[in-house]
Amino acid sequence: MTRNRYKNRYWTPGTPLTENDRRILAPLLAKARELGRTPTKGEMDTVRELKARFRTWGLAVEAAGLPPLTDPRQVRAREAENRGAG
């Protein structure tokens, strides 16, 4: 019974996003636009809500349609920011 109760708790890849999912993802997308790249968990205030629905940061990023943090362009963008801040 418990297993079925939580069946739809987490989003899974390929599942359409609900209006609530879009609401939860909105701050992530706004931060991505602000930064010009995919944000890290540490750059977000809504991590708890995102992970409560999408389970992992990687799945939240995927659901938002953003490149993964491991994408070479994302890595270079973060490295360039770090060099500029140093």
Secondary structure, DSSP 4 states (H G I P E B T S, - for coil): -HHHHTTTTS--TTSPPPHHHHHHHHHHHHHHHHHTSPPPGGG-S-HHHHHHHHSSHHHHHHHHTPPPTTSHHHHHHHHHHHHHH-
